[in-house]
Amino acid sequence: MALDSSKKVLDRGYTEHMIGSIQDGAKLFQMMNLKAPTDIVQSVIRGLSILELVAGHEAPLKAQDVAAFSGLHVATTYHLLNTLVHAGYLRKEDGAFALSSKVAELYSQYDRQLRPSPASLAAIHRLAAESEETAYVSRWHQGDVTIAGVAEGRRAVRVTGLHVGVRGHAHARASGKVLLAFGPPDRLAQYLARTPLEPRTSRTIVEPAALRKELEAIRQRGYSIDREEFVEGVCCLAAPILDETGSASVALTVTIPATRFAEVHKTVGSLLIREADAVTRDLISSLA
């Protein structure tokens, strides 16, 4: 997978996730320990849902199809579709609706916020080449862990749905746990305040006290381990990229099938720490 953003092509998976993130943001805001807004505009949520629906189909959709998929009245659907066309997010062709280039422009702006450093990208490519496993660079973005770059190794395990832009479930992911462990002091408190510790597998940590204990162990160890906590059959190792204050908002991760984990995790862990340390040095020297 090419990671140079100038060569990266916007695909529907990225678009769906970007739109889903906007919707998730409203839900997360309501869950935070802040005064929940009382003026949520339901039509905006419906419009975003329609945008996501159109993004998920290869061919343009007619209004009747959108209404059937969304469960909205046809008249309401027409109003929302025409509004999205007027705003530039959809285009109408031969009586059907498709995404417009404005969505790609939105993604481009989102991508710039996520874009990892050249040193981080180079590190995950070296990790993928030497370990032959999939390597990721992730960052803490909008209150949770988000994948910012991927490099696949020769023996890479493919985890469905994991691509650039995917976010969430920091408590269940090696990258998320390491960024909670090495983040600013208030990061964990804010995460717990707005995010239920939902189980992804039977091994996911779902109690705040147990998570705090795990994060302390990660700080002592210097890296985190996901033992099938996010996806059954998949383990991960993650190490932080530290800034000049000793805090981390970026992490490197290697994904390993559970069947190979016991055999290779020490070797892969050494490679991971080596690369994370190298990127840390590069970051700190660039700030000097």
N, C-alpha and C positions, 0 to 999 in steps of 0.2 A: 504493500500500500504506500503510494507516494505521499510524503508528508509536507513537501514544499507547498505552502499555501498558494503560491502563484500558479501551481499546477493542479491544485485540488479542485475537484468538480463538485458542485452542490448536488447532492442526491436527495431523494425523497426521505431517506432515513434521517438525514441531518435536519431537513426541513420540518418533518413531523416532530422531532425532538425539540427543536427550537420553539415551535408553537406550543408544544406541550409544556415546556418550561415556563412560558408566559402564564399559562393557565395554572400550573402548579404554584407559581409565585403568589397568586391571589389566595390560594388555599393556605399556603404556608404563612402568609401575612396574618390570616385570621387565627392561626394556631399560636402565634407568637404572644409573649407576655406584654403586648402593647394593646392599646385600646383598639378593638376591632372596628373597622369602618362600617358605617350603617348605610352607606350609599353605593354599595356594589351594584353595578349596572348589568342586569342579567342579559340584556341584548348584546353587550360586548362579549360576555362569555360564550353566548350562542354563536356570535360571529367568528370567534376564534375556533370554536369547535367545527364550524363549517370549513374554515380555512384548512384545518388539520385533515378533515375528511377529504377535501379536494386533493390535498397533497398526497394522500395515501392511495390514490388511484392513478394508474398509468394514463388512461384516456380521460378527456374532459367529461364532466358530469352535467347532465341536464337538471334543471331545478326540481323536477319531479323525483329524480333519483336521489338528490340531496335530501329532499323532504322525507323520502322513504327511509333512507339510511339514518337520518338524524331524529326522526320521530316528530319533526316540527310540521305545522300546517304549511300547505303549499304557499299561501299568501305571505306568511311570515318569512318563509325561505326565500321567496322572490325579493322581498324588501332587503333582507340581509345580504343576499348575493349582489344585488344592484349597488348596495352601499359599499361593499368590498371592491366592486369594479370601479366605482366612483373614486374610492380612496387609492386605487392603483395596485391593490394586492391580488386581484383576480382580473382576468381578461375574458371576454365573451367571444366565442367563435362558433358560428353555425348553430346558434341556440344552446350551446353548452359552455361550461365554465372551467377554466384552468388557471393555474398559478401564473402570475406575471413576474417580470424581472425584478419588481420591487422587493419580492420575498428574498431573492438572491442578494439584493443590496442589504437587507436586514441581516441576513446570515453573515455577509462579509463583515459587517460591523461587529457582530457577535464573535466571529472568528478572530478578529483582531484583539478582542479582550482576552480570549483564551490562548492565543498563539504562544507556544513555548519558545524558549530561547534556543538559538542554534546549538549551544552547548548541550542542552537537554535532549534535543533531537538526535544529535550525534551520539550521545550516551546510550539512548535506547536502541539505536541501530547497532552499536557495538555489542550491547547486551544480547540482542536477538541473534546476532551472528555467532557470538561465542557460546551462548547457552543453548541455542537452537530453539528457544521458547519465545512466546510472545512477550514483548516488553511495552510498557506504557509510561507516559509522563502525564501526571494529573496535577491539578491545582485546586486550591480552595477558592470557590467562586460562588458568590451569592448564598453563602451560608451552608454550603455542602461541597463534597468532593466531585470534581468534574474531569472527565478524560479530555486531555488536550492534544495528545499525539499517540500513535500506535506504530509499532514495528513488529512484523511477524517473523518468527524464526522458522527453520526448516521443519522442526517437529512440533510446530505450534499447535496448541489446543484452541479450537474456535469456540468462543463463548457467545451464544446468540444474543444480539442486542447490544454488545459492547463495542462502541465506536466513538469517534471524536464527538464530544458534546454531551455524552451520556453522564448524568449526574445522579446523586442520591445515595442513601443507605451507607453513609460514612461509617457507622458503627459496625457494619458487617463486612467492610472491605479493608484489605491491608493498607491501601493508600489512604483511605479515610481515617483509619485508626492512627496511622503514623502522623497525619496532619493534625488530628485532635491532640495527640500526645505532645507534639513539638510546636503547637500553635501558640498564639498569645494566650495569657491566662484566662481571658473571658470567652474564648472560642467554645470550649466544652460546655460552659454554662448556657451560652446562647443556643447551642445545638440542642441540648437537652430540653430547653424551654420551649422550643418550637417543633421538635421532631420526635414522634413516638418511636421507641426502639422496637420496630416491627421485626419479627423473625423472617428471614429469607430461607433458612434451612433449620433443621433441628439443632444445629450447632451455633446459631447466631446468638450473640450476647444481647439479652433483652432487659437486663436489670442495670440501672445506673451505677449501683455500687460495684457490680462485677465489671462494668466497663471502666470505671475509674481504676480498679485494681489492674486490669489489663493494660491500660495506658501507662501506669507507673512501671509495669514490667517492660513495656516497649521503650520507655525512656532509659531504663537501666541497660537494656540490650542494645539499643541504638537502631533497631529496625523492627518492623511488625510482621506478623504471620497471620494469614487467613487460612485456617484449616477447614475448608469446605463450609465456611460461614456465610458466603454470599451465593455460591452455586455448588450444588452437589457434584462431587467428582473433580472439583477444581480447587487447587491451593494457590496461594500467592505470597510473595515476599515484597515488602516495600521499604524504602529508605528515604529519609528526608533530605531535601536540599535546603541547607541552613543559610540564613542571611547574616549580616554582621551583628545582629542582636542575639543570634542563637535560635531564632524562631524560624518556622518553615511554613510556606504556603504552596510549595511545589514538592512533589515526590516522584520517585522512579519506582516502578513495579514490574515484577516478572511473574507471569502466570504459568503454573506447572500442573499437569494432570496429577490427581491424587495417587495414581498408580506409580508415578515416577518420583513423587515428592521425597520419600525417605532416602532414595538413592542419590538424588542430585541436589537437595536443598542446601547443603553446606557449601558445595562448590559454587552454586548459583548465588548464594548469599554473599560469598566473598567477592564475586564479580560485581554484584549490585552495590555493595558498600564502596568498593573501589570507584565505581562510576559516580555514585552520589557524592563522594568526597571530592572527586575531580570537578564536578559541576559546582559544588559549594565553593571551592577555591576560585574557580573562574568567576562566579558571581561576586564574591567578596573583593577580588582584585579589580573588577570592573567598577566597583563603587568607591575604590580608594582614590 
